Amino acid sequence: MSKNTDKNALLKDVRFQTMRGSGPGGQHRNKVETAVRATHIPTGIAVIATEHRSQHRNKQLALERLQNRLNERNKKRKPRIKTRPNRSSIEKRLEKKRQRAEKKRQRQRVVNN
């Protein structure tokens, strides 16, 4: 996997394909192959750009999107923060609950039979 996402280095690892873009635009869109698919060969990631009528602008846009995808893939994940309470904190919490329950029990009226 290539970690380098510099444009010049990235161009060596990318294969571009042109195709006809779908959607509205009529003859402007259907006659010329302006849509671009950029495939990063080492990873197999493919992105498509069809927004513009210019193949050159679509190529730049596809390359930008590919760079963003590779940057996201290369980001280091944050380690998971443990959220389970440890034994001593559980025991402290239960002890406080017992004390609170005892305090409330002592507030009750004494009923004589």
VOBA-1610 file (N, C-alpha, C; in pm, whole numbers, padded with zeros to 5 digits, always signed):
BEGIN
Met+00084-00117+00000Met+00000+00000+00000Met+00089+00124+00000Ser+00064+00211-00093Ser+00142+00333-00102Ser+00087+00436-00005Lys+00170+00480+00088Lys+00127+00579+00187Lys+00145+00720+00134Asn+00218+00736+00023Asn+00245+00868-00030Asn+00126+00915-00113Thr+00066+01027-00073Thr-00049+01080-00147Thr-00014+01211-00217Asp+00114+01236-00240Asp+00159+01351-00317Asp+00110+01334-00461Lys+00064+01442-00526Lys+00004+01430-00659Lys+00095+01364-00761Asn+00222+01406-00765Asn+00313+01350-00865Asn+00339+01201-00840Ala+00356+01164-00714Ala+00379+01023-00682Ala+00252+00943-00704Leu+00138+01005-00678Leu+00010+00936-00693Leu-00021+00906-00840Leu+00019+00996-00928Leu-00008+00976-01072Leu+00056+00849-01125Lys+00167+00806-01065Lys+00234+00684-01110Lys+00154+00559-01076Asp+00075+00566-00969Asp+00000+00451-00921Asp-00147+00452-00962Val-00187+00547-01046Val-00328+00560-01081Val-00350+00529-01229Arg-00461+00458-01255Arg-00502+00432-01394Arg-00632+00510-01418Phe-00634+00589-01525Phe-00751+00668-01558Phe-00827+00603-01672Gln-00960+00603-01661Gln-01046+00556-01768Gln-01147+00667-01797Thr-01175+00688-01924Thr-01277+00787-01959Thr-01402+00714-02004Met-01516+00778-01979Met-01643+00718-02019Met-01744+00829-02036Arg-01857+00794-02090Arg-01963+00893-02108Arg-02036+00911-01976Gly-02057+01036-01941Gly-02128+01064-01817Gly-02277+01048-01834Ser-02344+01004-01730Ser-02489+00990-01736Ser-02554+01117-01685Gly-02684+01125-01699Gly-02757+01239-01646Gly-02790+01342-01753Pro-02844+01456-01711Pro-02887+01557-01807Pro-02769+01624-01877Gly-02796+01683-01991Gly-02691+01752-02065Gly-02704+01731-02214Gly-02782+01633-02253Gly-02808+01609-02395Gly-02684+01578-02474Gln-02673+01639-02591Gln-02563+01609-02682Gln-02428+01647-02622His-02426+01753-02542His-02300+01795-02480His-02244+01682-02394Arg-02333+01611-02330Arg-02292+01508-02235Arg-02272+01373-02303Asn-02360+01341-02398Asn-02362+01208-02456Asn-02259+01187-02566Lys-02216+01294-02630Lys-02129+01282-02747Lys-01983+01261-02708Val-01940+01320-02599Val-01799+01319-02562Val-01779+01242-02432Glu-01669+01168-02424Glu-01638+01093-02302Glu-01566+01185-02204Thr-01645+01251-02119Thr-01586+01346-02025Thr-01576+01291-01883Ala-01653+01190-01851Ala-01646+01133-01716Ala-01514+01058-01700Val-01459+01063-01578Val-01329+01000-01552Val-01340+00908-01431Arg-01286+00788-01445Arg-01274+00695-01331Arg-01126+00680-01302Ala-01086+00711-01179Ala-00947+00697-01137Ala-00938+00577-01044Thr-00850+00482-01077Thr-00833+00363-00995Thr-00691+00361-00941His-00679+00350-00808His-00549+00340-00744His-00510+00193-00749Ile-00410+00159-00826Ile-00375+00020-00853Ile-00333-00057-00727Pro-00246-00003-00638Pro-00206-00081-00521Pro-00320-00117-00426Thr-00418-00027-00410Thr-00526-00053-00315Thr-00656-00096-00381Gly-00674-00064-00508Gly-00798-00098-00577Gly-00910+00002-00555Ile-00881+00114-00491Ile-00983+00216-00467Ile-01012+00288-00598Ala-01142+00303-00629Ala-01181+00370-00753Ala-01276+00485-00720Val-01256+00598-00787Val-01345+00713-00771Val-01386+00763-00908Ile-01504+00823-00917Ile-01557+00870-01045Ile-01590+01018-01032Ala-01560+01095-01137Ala-01596+01236-01142Ala-01668+01262-01273Thr-01791+01313-01264Thr-01870+01340-01385Thr-01931+01480-01383Glu-01893+01563-01286Glu-01960+01692-01266Glu-01941+01790-01381His-01821+01795-01438His-01789+01898-01537His-01796+01842-01679Arg-01809+01934-01777Arg-01808+01892-01917Arg-01667+01878-01969Ser-01569+01921-01890Ser-01429+01912-01930Ser-01367+01786-01869Gln-01305+01706-01955Gln-01239+01585-01907Gln-01123+01620-01815His-01053+01728-01846His-00939+01770-01765His-00982+01805-01622Arg-01092+01882-01611Arg-01141+01919-01477Arg-01191+01798-01401Asn-01255+01705-01472Asn-01301+01583-01406Asn-01183+01498-01359Lys-01076+01499-01437Lys-00957+01422-01399Lys-00896+01479-01271Gln-00887+01613-01263Gln-00834+01678-01143Gln-00923+01649-01022Leu-01054+01653-01044Leu-01149+01627-00936Leu-01138+01482-00887Ala-01125+01389-00980Ala-01112+01248-00943Ala-00983+01225-00865Leu-00876+01290-00906Leu-00748+01277-00837Leu-00758+01333-00694Glu-00828+01446-00681Glu-00850+01506-00549Glu-00928+01411-00457Arg-01034+01352-00512Arg-01115+01259-00433Arg-01035+01137-00393Leu-00953+01089-00485Leu-00870+00972-00455Leu-00770+01006-00344Gln-00712+01125-00350Gln-00620+01168-00244Gln-00690+01170-00109Asn-00812+01223-00106Asn-00888+01229+00020Asn-00916+01090+00073Arg-00955+00998-00015Arg-00984+00860+00028Arg-00858+00793+00083Leu-00744+00814+00016Leu-00619+00754+00063Leu-00574+00815+00195Asn-00593+00947+00210Asn-00558+01012+00337Asn-00643+00957+00451Glu-00772+00937+00426Glu-00860+00878+00528Glu-00814+00738+00564Arg-00773+00664+00463Arg-00730+00525+00486Arg-00598+00520+00564Asn-00511+00619+00541Asn-00380+00621+00607Asn-00383+00679+00748Lys-00496+00739+00788Lys-00504+00797+00922Lys-00491+00687+01026Lys-00419+00720+01133Lys-00403+00625+01241Lys-00528+00631+01329Arg-00583+00516+01362Arg-00703+00512+01445Arg-00670+00542+01590Lys-00761+00612+01656Lys-00743+00641+01797Lys-00765+00513+01876Pro-00685+00491+01980Pro-00708+00371+02061Pro-00838+00385+02141Arg-00901+00273+02165Arg-01027+00272+02238Arg-01002+00304+02385Ile-01087+00389+02440Ile-01077+00423+02582Ile-01165+00327+02659Lys-01107+00262+02759Lys-01185+00166+02838Lys-01293+00240+02915Thr-01413+00186+02912Thr-01525+00251+02980Thr-01582+00165+03092Arg-01541+00042+03104Arg-01592-00045+03209Arg-01533-00002+03343Pro-01617+00018+03447Pro-01563+00059+03576Pro-01484-00054+03641Asn-01379-00019+03713Asn-01298-00123+03777Asn-01365-00169+03907Arg-01312-00274+03966Arg-01375-00339+04080Arg-01390-00244+04199Ser-01286-00167+04231Ser-01293-00080+04349Ser-01400+00028+04333Ser-01415+00083+04212Ser-01518+00186+04194Ser-01658+00126+04203Ile-01675+00002+04159Ile-01805-00066+04173Ile-01836-00087+04321Glu-01736-00133+04397Glu-01757-00157+04540Glu-01788-00027+04614Lys-01719+00082+04580Lys-01747+00211+04643Lys-01890+00255+04615Arg-01932+00240+04491Arg-02067+00282+04453Arg-02172+00201+04529Leu-02150+00069+04539Leu-02246-00016+04610Leu-02250+00017+04760Glu-02134+00048+04816Glu-02129+00085+04958Glu-02207+00214+04983Lys-02193+00312+04894Lys-02268+00437+04907Lys-02418+00412+04894Lys-02455+00319+04805Lys-02597+00285+04789Lys-02651+00223+04918Arg-02571+00137+04981Arg-02614+00075+05106Arg-02633+00180+05215Gln-02539+00274+05224Gln-02549+00381+05324Gln-02672+00467+05300Arg-02698+00501+05174Arg-02815+00583+05140Arg-02944+00508+05174Ala-02947+00379+05145Ala-03065+00298+05175Ala-03089+00290+05326Glu-02981+00276+05400Glu-02992+00269+05547Glu-03044+00402+05603Lys-02995+00513+05550Lys-03038+00646+05594Lys-03189+00663+05568Lys-03236+00619+05452Lys-03377+00633+05418Lys-03463+00539+05502Arg-03408+00421+05534Arg-03482+00325+05615Arg-03501+00381+05756Gln-03401+00452+05807Gln-03409+00509+05942Gln-03508+00626+05950Arg-03538+00690+05840Arg-03633+00801+05839Arg-03778+00753+05852Gln-03802+00627+05825Gln-03939+00576+05827Gln-03993+00571+05970Arg-04125+00578+05981Arg-04191+00572+06112Arg-04183+00432+06169Val-04174+00427+06298Val-04175+00299+06367Val-04320+00266+06398Val-04363+00149+06355Val-04501+00109+06377Val-04505+00011+06493Asn-04583+00041+06600Asn-04596-00050+06716Asn-04717-00139+06697Asn-04700-00266+06727Asn-04812-00360+06716Asn-04867-00395+06849
//
